[in-house]
């Protein structure tokens, strides 16, 4: 299996190379040169399979033979610490409406499902080739803690995580900043998540710096993240009657990685319904899906901070697919977007996207109302991100939609203030995170400046990692 860049000017790479590289040299994102797929009988035979078994079957066609031979063991280790044996259990809220709980990993967010596996793959590939990496990631709240948990203590990886200063919830921040492992470096950037993301891309686009410090990515720009997340779509759909029954998925999303993973599953031949982008007031994607016009706005802080994003990096992967995999067209479109802050997509490409995706949005007052409603009706506590998804699903069901799964992306205890404000109940942290608020924090504060960040990283990476 080989991978190509969405901008068409970078070398074609193997899975192992894509895993360690992250962002392509031309600034694009990697996708398979050809999509592997399963027949309806093959999908049917996987109904009822253990999550790990399903993951092994789905991921094997995408990876090289050395990794494929180790997948079963890697998956067992990755999910051994999850609090639920199913990894991603379904919970029914009402007729035709289910939650897919993705928060049973060590940091209580959906990012753990991919990141724990990513950590295992990094270790195996780096051990085999004798290399070390500098991992750099941007987070709006959850990616950072999941990456740190997966990679802390590694002798082969130095981890630098950027978060927008003052934007994540206190739980999200402390899950990152209280980890004292010597290979973990937390950085609070004076800016937004989009600024953090731009800094990471600037580092990767400086090829001399990138090569000197062996940079790799843990954000969903790394294809392995998306691939690992595709499994839980199939797991839920098969449990609810696929391939005979098409399931809609509503996904709280900001950077478009989590919902693009659903597209991957769909592209592998599993019949699915709509993939619904559920956004907060930072609604650039729903606005685009309504109009075909993508236009930047200012990032607005909300009760669902993991979605406080305007530039959704993974949307580039969908553009590549919608534009007949024409990298030059993708590069030109995105260059114009950077210069003008807007673009309009041609009708044929827009039709391709709308056949598969829909959008929804909810502001903070609506989010609080949905948390209160769901708790009052069912006793179930939603985090603010999942509440946006549930509200969107209810609206669609009222309009006649069929069976719908909402991806429950975080444990409500990660956002206790918002949940308590909505319904008067303050969700408690699971026992394994007891003492989080008493632990010492450790992080640095930097301006949104690529030169300063490069100096910070260069000063801290061990000399043996530099060329």
Secondary structure as the mmCIF struct_conf table of DSSP 4:
data_model
#
loop_
_struct_conf.conf_type_id
_struct_conf.id
_struct_conf.beg_label_comp_id
_struct_conf.beg_label_asym_id
_struct_conf.beg_label_seq_id
_struct_conf.end_label_comp_id
_struct_conf.end_label_asym_id
_struct_conf.end_label_seq_id
STRN STRN1 UNK A 2 UNK A 5
TURN_TY1_P TURN_TY1_P1 UNK A 6 UNK A 7
BEND BEND1 UNK A 8 UNK A 8
BEND BEND2 UNK A 10 UNK A 10
STRN STRN2 UNK A 13 UNK A 14
HELX_RH_AL_P HELX_RH_AL_P1 UNK A 15 UNK A 21
BEND BEND3 UNK A 23 UNK A 23
TURN_TY1_P TURN_TY1_P2 UNK A 25 UNK A 26
BEND BEND4 UNK A 27 UNK A 27
STRN STRN3 UNK A 30 UNK A 32
BEND BEND5 UNK A 33 UNK A 34
HELX_RH_AL_P HELX_RH_AL_P2 UNK A 40 UNK A 45
TURN_TY1_P TURN_TY1_P3 UNK A 46 UNK A 48
HELX_RH_AL_P HELX_RH_AL_P3 UNK A 51 UNK A 60
TURN_TY1_P TURN_TY1_P4 UNK A 61 UNK A 62
BEND BEND6 UNK A 63 UNK A 63
HELX_RH_AL_P HELX_RH_AL_P4 UNK A 65 UNK A 68
TURN_TY1_P TURN_TY1_P5 UNK A 69 UNK A 70
HELX_RH_AL_P HELX_RH_AL_P5 UNK A 71 UNK A 79
TURN_TY1_P TURN_TY1_P6 UNK A 80 UNK A 81
BEND BEND7 UNK A 83 UNK A 84
TURN_TY1_P TURN_TY1_P7 UNK A 85 UNK A 86
BEND BEND8 UNK A 87 UNK A 88
STRN STRN4 UNK A 90 UNK A 94
TURN_TY1_P TURN_TY1_P8 UNK A 95 UNK A 96
STRN STRN5 UNK A 97 UNK A 101
BEND BEND9 UNK A 105 UNK A 105
TURN_TY1_P TURN_TY1_P9 UNK A 106 UNK A 107
BEND BEND10 UNK A 108 UNK A 108
STRN STRN6 UNK A 109 UNK A 109
TURN_TY1_P TURN_TY1_P10 UNK A 110 UNK A 110
HELX_RH_AL_P HELX_RH_AL_P6 UNK A 111 UNK A 129
TURN_TY1_P TURN_TY1_P11 UNK A 130 UNK A 130
STRN STRN7 UNK A 133 UNK A 139
BEND BEND11 UNK A 140 UNK A 141
HELX_RH_AL_P HELX_RH_AL_P7 UNK A 142 UNK A 151
TURN_TY1_P TURN_TY1_P12 UNK A 152 UNK A 153
BEND BEND12 UNK A 155 UNK A 156
STRN STRN8 UNK A 157 UNK A 164
TURN_TY1_P TURN_TY1_P13 UNK A 165 UNK A 167
BEND BEND13 UNK A 168 UNK A 168
HELX_RH_AL_P HELX_RH_AL_P8 UNK A 170 UNK A 177
TURN_TY1_P TURN_TY1_P14 UNK A 178 UNK A 178
TURN_TY1_P TURN_TY1_P15 UNK A 182 UNK A 183
STRN STRN9 UNK A 184 UNK A 190
BEND BEND14 UNK A 191 UNK A 191
HELX_RH_AL_P HELX_RH_AL_P9 UNK A 193 UNK A 205
HELX_RH_AL_P HELX_RH_AL_P10 UNK A 207 UNK A 213
TURN_TY1_P TURN_TY1_P16 UNK A 214 UNK A 214
STRN STRN10 UNK A 215 UNK A 217
BEND BEND15 UNK A 219 UNK A 219
TURN_TY1_P TURN_TY1_P17 UNK A 220 UNK A 221
BEND BEND16 UNK A 222 UNK A 222
HELX_RH_AL_P HELX_RH_AL_P11 UNK A 223 UNK A 239
TURN_TY1_P TURN_TY1_P18 UNK A 240 UNK A 244
BEND BEND17 UNK A 245 UNK A 245
STRN STRN11 UNK A 248 UNK A 252
BEND BEND18 UNK A 254 UNK A 256
HELX_RH_AL_P HELX_RH_AL_P12 UNK A 257 UNK A 267
TURN_TY1_P TURN_TY1_P19 UNK A 268 UNK A 269
STRN STRN12 UNK A 275 UNK A 279
BEND BEND19 UNK A 281 UNK A 281
HELX_RH_AL_P HELX_RH_AL_P13 UNK A 284 UNK A 291
BEND BEND20 UNK A 292 UNK A 292
STRN STRN13 UNK A 293 UNK A 295
HELX_LH_PP_P HELX_LH_PP_P1 UNK A 298 UNK A 301
BEND BEND21 UNK A 303 UNK A 303
HELX_RH_3T_P HELX_RH_3T_P1 UNK A 305 UNK A 307
BEND BEND22 UNK A 310 UNK A 310
TURN_TY1_P TURN_TY1_P20 UNK A 313 UNK A 314
HELX_RH_AL_P HELX_RH_AL_P14 UNK A 315 UNK A 322
TURN_TY1_P TURN_TY1_P21 UNK A 323 UNK A 325
HELX_RH_AL_P HELX_RH_AL_P15 UNK A 327 UNK A 340
BEND BEND23 UNK A 341 UNK A 341
STRN STRN14 UNK A 342 UNK A 344
HELX_RH_AL_P HELX_RH_AL_P16 UNK A 347 UNK A 354
TURN_TY1_P TURN_TY1_P22 UNK A 355 UNK A 356
STRN STRN15 UNK A 357 UNK A 361
HELX_RH_AL_P HELX_RH_AL_P17 UNK A 364 UNK A 378
HELX_LH_PP_P HELX_LH_PP_P2 UNK A 380 UNK A 383
HELX_RH_AL_P HELX_RH_AL_P18 UNK A 384 UNK A 398
TURN_TY1_P TURN_TY1_P23 UNK A 399 UNK A 400
BEND BEND24 UNK A 403 UNK A 403
STRN STRN16 UNK A 404 UNK A 408
STRN STRN17 UNK A 410 UNK A 410
HELX_RH_3T_P HELX_RH_3T_P2 UNK A 412 UNK A 415
HELX_RH_AL_P HELX_RH_AL_P19 UNK A 416 UNK A 423
BEND BEND25 UNK A 424 UNK A 424
HELX_LH_PP_P HELX_LH_PP_P3 UNK A 427 UNK A 430
HELX_RH_3T_P HELX_RH_3T_P3 UNK A 431 UNK A 433
TURN_TY1_P TURN_TY1_P24 UNK A 434 UNK A 435
HELX_RH_3T_P HELX_RH_3T_P4 UNK A 436 UNK A 438
BEND BEND26 UNK A 439 UNK A 439
HELX_LH_PP_P HELX_LH_PP_P4 UNK A 440 UNK A 441
STRN STRN18 UNK A 444 UNK A 447
BEND BEND27 UNK A 448 UNK A 448
HELX_RH_AL_P HELX_RH_AL_P20 UNK A 450 UNK A 460
BEND BEND28 UNK A 461 UNK A 461
TURN_TY1_P TURN_TY1_P25 UNK A 463 UNK A 465
#
